[in-house]
Amino acid sequence: MPSLLFVCTANQFRSPIAAACFSRKMTELGWKREWIVSSAGVWTTNGKPALPEAEEVARKLGFSLEGHLSTAVTPALVSVNDLIMVMEKGQKEALQNEFSVFRSRIFLLSEVAEGTNYDIPDPTSEGLERCLEVGTQISNLIEKGFYRICSKVLRQTRFQS
């Protein structure tokens, strides 16, 4: 079963938004049962809820993050996912250094979705309007790059078999 992990810093805004957007698209296509889509944080502790700003952005984008609880990135989590997409270059570098055996699975979301390398910065200290902009950016990246992301996951799955 193909598996995809979205990663940000605290797993309270960007990565849960990305995972929810991707899962929604999978559901729309009837593929949800065939894939595992999750999210985690590079520097977080387990069990924190999504930020209120993330809940509001999710609501405005047409889905819910109710029940989301943060998950810290672990070796086990990295090892079981075919593709890991991060929001920032520093996160990519940190994960590739910490989990060097899995470095070929770790990419920027922008890199896979658009073919360009840029950060999606954490907007949570910049107010709700900026959070909505970043949430919309993530949603648009997922929508625009959905089939490229799927293709990358499937190539990674075959490569690891």
Phi and psi in degrees as a GROMACS rama.xvg file:
@    title "Ramachandran Plot"
@    xaxis  label "Phi"
@    yaxis  label "Psi"
@TYPE xy
-61.7104  141.889  PRO-2
-134.375  142.802  SER-3
-137.929  131.099  LEU-4
-121.084  124.814  LEU-5
-98.0411  135.25  PHE-6
-130.683  136.847  VAL-7
-133.942  -157.997  CYS-8
-75.744  -61.3821  THR-9
-106.07  -5.19249  ALA-10
58.624  40.1815  ASN-11
-126.508  -4.97181  GLN-12
-141.259  -76.7408  PHE-13
-65.1925  -51.8555  ARG-14
-67.6989  -37.3609  SER-15
-66.3091  -34.9119  PRO-16
-63.0185  -46.8419  ILE-17
-61.4213  -46.527  ALA-18
-62.5938  -41.558  ALA-19
-66.7185  -40.1015  ALA-20
-62.8521  -45.0374  CYS-21
-65.433  -43.6159  PHE-22
-62.3682  -39.809  SER-23
-61.0603  -43.5664  ARG-24
-64.1106  -41.1776  LYS-25
-60.2483  -43.7492  MET-26
-63.1646  -43.3818  THR-27
-56.9112  -35.5781  GLU-28
-89.7706  -4.92398  LEU-29
77.9786  21.0341  GLY-30
-101.036  -6.23721  TRP-31
-52.3576  -41.3334  LYS-32
-70.6325  -14.6499  ARG-33
-94.1851  -4.69453  GLU-34
-130.893  153.857  TRP-35
-111.373  120.074  ILE-36
-124.083  125.792  VAL-37
-144.23  178.124  SER-38
-142.101  159.508  SER-39
-157.514  171.782  ALA-40
-123.13  142.688  GLY-41
-71.6925  -42.9815  VAL-42
-126.551  78.3765  TRP-43
-147.386  175.276  THR-44
-117.343  155.239  THR-45
-70.5694  146.212  ASN-46
94.0174  7.27223  GLY-47
-86.5186  137.603  LYS-48
-73.6477  164.976  PRO-49
-59.8745  147.334  ALA-50
-65.5474  151.929  LEU-51
-54.972  -36.7473  PRO-52
-63.146  -38.2522  GLU-53
-67.0065  -42.1496  ALA-54
-59.6166  -43.1495  GLU-55
-66.8901  -44.0707  GLU-56
-62.8302  -44.6085  VAL-57
-58.3487  -45.2462  ALA-58
-58.7376  -44.5677  ARG-59
-67.2462  -27.3848  LYS-60
-87.728  -5.05627  LEU-61
96.7268  22.6699  GLY-62
-147.063  179.705  PHE-63
-126.075  147.999  SER-64
-109.751  16.9941  LEU-65
-57.1337  133.087  GLU-66
87.513  -8.10306  GLY-67
-66.4925  134.288  HIS-68
-131.143  137.998  LEU-69
-61.8854  149.843  SER-70
-133.104  131.863  THR-71
-82.3688  143.33  ALA-72
-66.1111  132.517  VAL-73
-131.71  162.402  THR-74
-56.3543  -40.6223  PRO-75
-62.6375  -42.3909  ALA-76
-64.8826  -42.5009  LEU-77
-64.8669  -41.3091  VAL-78
-67.8458  -26.5436  SER-79
-94.8133  -3.02354  VAL-80
-103.378  135.334  ASN-81
-72.3427  -35.6466  ASP-82
-139.873  134.185  LEU-83
-120.927  120.662  ILE-84
-115.815  124.9  MET-85
-106.794  168.247  VAL-86
-95.8263  -24.608  MET-87
-134.045  150.498  GLU-88
-58.5693  -37.8556  LYS-89
-63.6637  -35.1314  GLY-90
-68.3116  -41.1323  GLN-91
-61.3663  -47.7903  LYS-92
-61.6789  -44.3493  GLU-93
-62.2644  -45.5825  ALA-94
-68.2345  -40.8372  LEU-95
-64.7126  -33.4392  GLN-96
-73.3256  -44.6475  ASN-97
-70.9164  -35.9325  GLU-98
-121.202  58.3489  PHE-99
-58.7343  -30.166  SER-100
-66.526  -21.2123  VAL-101
-109.33  15.2045  PHE-102
-58.8585  -27.921  ARG-103
-73.4142  -5.02063  SER-104
-98.7673  -6.39537  ARG-105
-107.857  122.731  ILE-106
-141.279  159.423  PHE-107
-73.2673  144.364  LEU-108
-57.0237  -44.6105  LEU-109
-61.9155  -35.659  SER-110
-63.0816  -44.824  GLU-111
-78.4814  -44.1494  VAL-112
-72.2266  -37.2717  ALA-113
-121.539  -15.6299  GLU-114
82.7805  13.249  GLY-115
-124.565  149.835  THR-116
-104.31  108.276  ASN-117
-150.63  155.318  TYR-118
-79.4322  148.899  ASP-119
-110.638  97.4227  ILE-120
-70.3238  155.908  PRO-121
-72.7901  118.695  ASP-122
-95.7012  3.23138  PRO-123
-65.7223  -19.8263  THR-124
-92.455  3.29676  SER-125
-109.05  8.2432  GLU-126
95.5073  165.981  GLY-127
-64.1818  -38.0385  LEU-128
-61.1259  -44.8361  GLU-129
-66.862  -37.7411  ARG-130
-60.9793  -41.4928  CYS-131
-64.6835  -39.5287  LEU-132
-60.1183  -46.4897  GLU-133
-69.5457  -40.9712  VAL-134
-60.2121  -41.69  GLY-135
-66.4548  -38.9119  THR-136
-60.3192  -45.616  GLN-137
-63.19  -45.706  ILE-138
-59.0033  -44.0889  SER-139
-65.2163  -39.3412  ASN-140
-62.1377  -43.8654  LEU-141
-63.3705  -45.5847  ILE-142
-64.2031  -47.8364  GLU-143
-66.7952  -39.6685  LYS-144
-103.344  13.2917  GLY-145
-52.6938  -50.8005  PHE-146
-72.0194  -30.63  TYR-147
-66.6129  -40.0101  ARG-148
-63.5317  -47.2083  ILE-149
-58.3633  -45.1186  CYS-150
-60.8008  -42.7789  SER-151
-63.6814  -43.038  LYS-152
-61.1989  -45.8865  VAL-153
-65.6275  -38.7563  LEU-154
-64.0116  -41.9583  ARG-155
-63.3669  -40.3459  GLN-156
-62.0781  -46.0013  THR-157
-65.1701  -39.487  ARG-158
-62.4515  -35.4137  PHE-159
-86.8979  -11.9489  GLN-160
